Amino acid sequence: MPSSTTTETPPQQQDGASLSHGLKQRHLSMIALGGVIGAGLFVGSGAGIAAAGPSIVIAYTLSGLLVMLVMRMLGEMSAAHPSSGSFSAHAERAIGPWAGFAAGWSFWVLLCTAVGLEGIGAANIVQGWLPGTPQWMWVALFMVVFCGANLAAVKNFGEFEFWFAALKVGAISLFLVLGVLAIAGVLPGTHSPGASNLSDFMPHGNQGLLVGLLASVFAYGGLETVTIAAAESENPVKGVASAVRTAMWRIALFYIGSMAVVVTLVPWNSKEVVEKGPYVAALDHLGIPGAGRLMDVVVLVALLSAMNANIYGSSRIAYSLVERGQGPKALVKLSGGVPRIAVLTSCFFGFVCVLLSYWRPNDVFPWLLNMIGAVILVVWIFIAVSQLLLRRRIEREAPGRLVVRMWAFPWLTWVALAGMVAIFVLMAREPDTRVQLFSTGGMTLFLAVVGYLWQRARARR
């Protein structure tokens, strides 16, 4: 039986320390606003457009609706019980320690691996600007900068993310304004394409739409960070509630809106959409000088922002797991309100991933990428199941904590779960994603067993 008494109160440190509350409301607001704008939106969306054509807008709308439901569920639980463990702590409270262990550590592996991937991607961009400089040097520099920032104080993470998010939001907003003006035919030097690029709406039929749907689902990763960061803000409940309530328009504007602008302006089968990225292709079409270099800067900022956020998120997830007795005690040590050993451990694992990409690019590294391929979907399922179980308990024990409520509970929660199962079925049908599905499933099962045995051994002590 899962316990309903799980607490998020940190164990007493030797120096009486606890996680600081150094994030201000402006930090949390901008993290929520910019957190939806990842590098995958600028780069990875090109492959989705090539597969789905203009129907990529439908794909992003469907996956966006699913993400809105997931964020609403997570927001309900996080506002009621703010925790740096976020969904991992909720899964432990609702389902049992093994669920919190599996959800938390699988997400930790995902974030640490992503840190390495983002470092490599950012280094490739800078290397293109400065040919002849070694890639490893830039990766090492980025790792040192963001590891150092996260070691110093949580407000440093907040400041980096505030300005990174401001730049991303500014760039995508400018793109949307220029695109809408061009579509309306009022942007000087351009003519409106009308609906000419939308006539072949589903060029590859349902199969292309399904491929685009899978591509769009994974572009939304990273939205969970705001609920992790909220635990260290001045007002966690207010921060979570605000972020969740604005999630709908943020997703609609930045993802669905920008996809609609791109496929209206540029033919879906244009080579530039895949080779240069959809946003560069659209800006080139508008005759914006230096569009490629401008978007390189934006993508670099998006990569560095994600790198910074993932170092933060992985260290806090690890800290929360260990404070709940689900990991090595050394990671729970705090200094100045920061879990510095957890930060260093997460950075070290991320750097190991970078080394694997150099040393074993043909076997070990692809295996690692497949293992984390569907983690975000596993996390979403834990969120939905946890919310189903916790909602009645919160209503019964502390109804005043329900500051955020899931819409049409429990029906929309079941709809979201059905959507996740459908995506798993689609992944099993596609050869490329089938391997990811099975690898992630194997890792999750392994962690669930380890979590169960860990808890059994801890109970005997």
N, C-alpha and C positions, 0 to 999 in steps of 0.2 A: 504493500500500500504506500503510495507516495505521501510524504508528510506535508501537512499544510502549515507547518511551523518554520519552514525554511526562512532564515533571516539573512538580510544583506548587511548586517552590522559587522564591520571588519573586526577581526580578532585584535586584541590589544597588542600593539607593538611595544617593544621595549622602551621606546622613547615617547610612547603615548601618541604616536602619529597616526594620521588617517589621510585618505585621499583629500587633496585640497579642493576648494571650490573657486578656482581661479578663472573660470570661463564666464565672461560677462554675457548679458543677453544679446548684445550686438554680435558677439562671436557665434553664439548658437544660432541666431537668426541667419547669418550669412553661411554657416556650415550647412544649415538646412536648405538654403536657397541654392548654393553652389554644389552641394553634394550630389545632386541629380545630374550634373554636367560632367561626365567622365570622358576619358580619352576614347573609350569605345564609341561614344556618340559621334565624334569627329572623324574617326578612322574606320572602325569596324562596321559602321552602318552601310558602307559602300557595297560590301558583299551581299548584304540583305537586299539592297535596291536592285542589284544585278539579278538576284534570284526571283524576287517578287514583283519587280517593276513598280508602277505607281501604287499597287496594292500594299506596298510596305507601310503605307499610312494606316491601313486596316490592321496590319500585324502589330504595329506599335500601339494602336488604340486598344486592341485586345489584351496585349501583355501589360499595357499601362493600367487598364482597369483592374487586372489581377494584382499588380503592385500596389495600387491604391487600397485595395481590400487588405492586403498583407500589412501595409503601413498603419491602417486604421486599427487592426487587431493588435499589432505591436505597440502602438501608441496607447491603446486602452490599458494594456498590462504595465507599460513603462511609466505611465502617469500615476497608476495606482501603487506601483512598487518600483521607484527609480533605482536603478542598479547599473554599475559599470559592466555587469555580466549580461545585461539586456536579455535577449531571448534565451540564453543558456540558463540564467537564473530562473526565468519563468518556466522553462521546460522542467527544471529540477523540482520546482514547487508543484507543478501540475502533474507530471508523469512519474518522476522519480530521479534519483541521483544519476542513474545510468544515462538517462536522456539528456540531462544537463551536461554530463561529461562528453557524450558523443557530439552533441550540437556545438559545444564550446570549443573542444580541441580540433574538430574538423574545420571550423571556421578560422581558428588560429592558423592552421596549416595553409588554408586558402589565402589569408591576409599576408602571411610571411612570404609565400611564394609570389604573390602579386607584387610585393615590395621589390623583389629581385627583377621581375619582368618589367615593371615600370622604370626601374633604374636603367635597365638595358635599353628600353625604348627611348628614354630621355637622352642617354649617352649617344645613341645613334643620330639623333637630331643635331646635337651639338657637334658631333664628329663631322656631320655634313657641312656645317658652317666653318669648321676648322679642320680641314683634311690633314692627315698626318699625325694628329693627336691620338693616342691610344684610347680605345673604348673603356678599358678597365679603369683608367685614371678618372674619367668622368663619373663612372659608377661609384667608385670609391669616394669621390668628392661629395656626391649627392648623399651617399649613405652617412658620411661623417657629419655633414651639415644637419640633416634631419634627425639623426640619432642624437647629436648634441643638443638640438633644440628640444627634443622630447625628454632628454635627461634633465634639463635645467628646470623647467617649470611648465605646468599645463598651459599657462597663459601664452607661452611661446608657440605652442601648437595652435592655440586659438588665433594668435596674430597672423601666423603664416597662412592659416586657412581663410582668415578674414580677407586678406588681400588677394590670395589666389582665387577665391570664390568671386570677389569683386571683379577681377579681370575676366574670368570666364563668363560671368553674367553679362558684363559689358559687351564682350565680343559677340556672344550669341544674340543679345538684344539688338546690337547694331546690324548683324546679319539679317535678323527677322525684319527690321525696319526697311533696309535696302531691298530685301526680297519682296516684301509686300508692295512697296512703291513701284518696283519693276513690273510686278504682275498687274498692278493697276494701270501701268503705262504712263506714270507721271515721273519716273526717274529719268533725268536728262541723259541723253545718249543711248537710251534703250527703247525697245518696243515690247509691248506685252505679248507673250506667247499664247495668251488665252488658254484654251483647254487642249491645244494641239498635242502636247506631250502626255496627256492623260487618256488618249483614245484607246491605246492598247493597255487596258488597266491591269489585266492579269495575264501577261504574256506567256507564262509557263504554267498556267492553270492553278489548280488547288495545290499541286506539289510545290510550286514556287512560293505560294503564299505560306505554306507550312514551314519551308526552309527559312523564309523571312521572319516568321513568328519565332522560331527557335533562336535566330540571331538577335532578335529584339529583346527577348526575355533576359538574356545575359548582359545586355547593355545597361540594365537597371541596377546592377550590383553596386553597393556602396551606400544605399539609402539608410542602412541600419546604423551607420556611424553616429548619426545625430542622437539616437536613443542611448548610445554608449556614453557620448560626451555629456549628455544632459545630467548625468549623475554627479559631474564635477562643475556644474554651473551654479550661479547664485540662486536660481529658482528652478529646480529640476522639473517640477510638475508643470509650471507655466511654459517652460521651454519645449517640453515634449508636446504639450497640447497645441501650441502655436505651430510647431513644425508639421504635425500630423494634419491639422486643419487646412494648411496651405499646400499640402502635397498634391492635391488634385489639380489645381491650376498650374503648379510648377511643372508637373509631368505633361499636362496638356499643351502648355506653351512651348517649353524647351524641346521636348521630344517629338510629339505629334505635330506641333506647329512647324518646326524646322524641317521635318521630313516632307510635309505638304509643300513647303516653299521650294525645297530642292527638286522634287519630282515634277513640279509645275514649271520650273525654269529650265531644267536640263533634261534631255531625253534619257530615259532610264538605261538604255543600252550604250550610252556614251562611254568610251574607254576611260576617259578622264575620271569618271565617277569611282571606278575601282583603283586606277593607278595613282591618282592624286588625292582621292578622297572626295566625297560629295560636296563638302563646303567649299573647297578650293575650286572644284569644277563649276559650282554655281557663281562664285565670285569672278572667275575667269570669264564666264559667260556674260557677266555684267560689265566686263572691261575694267574691273578694279585693279589698278596698278599694284604690283607686289603682292598679289593675293596669296601666292604660294608661301612666300616668306612670312607673311602675316599669320597664316594658319599654322605654320610651323611653330611660331611663338605661342600661339594659343594651345596647340597640342602639347607643347613642352610644359606649359603652365599646368594643363590638366594632368599630365603624368606626374609632375612634381607634387601637385596637390594630393593626388591619390596616394603617392608614395608616403607623404607626410601623414595622411589620415590613416593609412594602413599600419604604419609603425605605431601610431597612437592606439588604434583599435585593437591590434593584436596584443599589445602590452596590457591593456585594461581587461581584455577577455581572459588572458592568462592570470592576471592578478585576482580577478573575481573567482575563477575556478579554484585557485589555490587557497584563497581565503575561505572557500566553502569545503576545503579538505579534499580537493580533487586534483592534486598535483604536488610537485616537490615544494617543500616549505620555503626554500631559499627565494622563490619568486615573489613571495608575499612581503618581503622586506621593503620598507618605505624609507625614503630620505627626502625631507622637505616636501612631503606630500606626493612624491613621485615614486612609482615602483621601478626603480632604476635597473635592478637586476632583470626584471621582466622586459624592460625596454631593450637592454643589451642582448638578452637571449633572442628576442624577436628579430633584432637587426642581424645577429649572427646567423640565424636560420635563413634570413633573406639573402645574405651574402653567400651562404652555401649554395643556394639555388642559382645564383649568378655563376658561381664556379662550375656547377654541374652543367650549365648551358655551354660552357667552354670545353670541359673535360669529356662529358658524355652526351653530346648533342643528338646522338642517334638512338639511344636506348633509355638511359636513366632519366634524362630530362623530359622526353615525351611521356614516359610513364608517370612522372610526377604531375605533369600538366593534365593528363587524363584522370588522375586520381582526384583532382580538385575540380574537374569540369562541371559537375552537377551539384556541388556543395550548396550553392545558394538555394537550389530547389529543395534540398533536404532541410535546410534551415527554415525555409518558408513553411514546410509541412509541420515541423516542430512548433512553429509560431501558431499555426491554425489549430492544431490539436490542443496546445496549451491554452489558447484562448477559449476554446470550447469548454474545457474543464474548469478553468479559473473563473469565468464570468459568474456562474452561479455561486461559487464560493465567496467571491468579493461582494456580491449583492447580499449574501446572507450575513457575512461577518463584518464588512466595512463598506456599506453602500456609499458613504460620503467620498470614498476614494475613486469612484467612477467619474472622473472629470471628463474623460473622453470615452464615448460609447461606440461600439461597433454598430454599423447600420444594420437594421433588420435582422438582429441576432435571433436565432442561430442560422437562419436561412442563407444569408450571404457568406457566412463562414463555410457552410457546406458547399456552396457554389464555388468558392475559392479553392477548397480542397479538391473538388471535381476537376477544376481547371488544371491544378498541379498534376493530378493523376493523368489527365489527357496529355500534358506536356511530356511526362515520363513515357507514355505510350508512343508518342511521336519520336522521341529520342531513340527508343528501342527499334523503331522502323528504319532509321537512318544509319548506315554503316559507320559514318564518322562520329556520330554522337552516341552510338550504341556502346562503344568501348568506354567512353567517358561515364556513361550511366552505370555500367557494371563495375568499373574501377572505383567510382565514388561510393557505390552501394557496398562494395567489399570493405572499403576503409571505414564507412559508417558502422557496419556490422562489427568489425574488429574493435572499434572504439567503444561501442555499446557493451561488448563482452568485457573488455578491459575495465570499463567504468563499473560494471556490475561486480566483477571480482575485486576491484579496488575498494568498493564500498563494503563488501563482505569482510575483507581483510581489516579494514578500518574499524568495523563494528566489533571485531573480536578483540581489538587492543584495549 
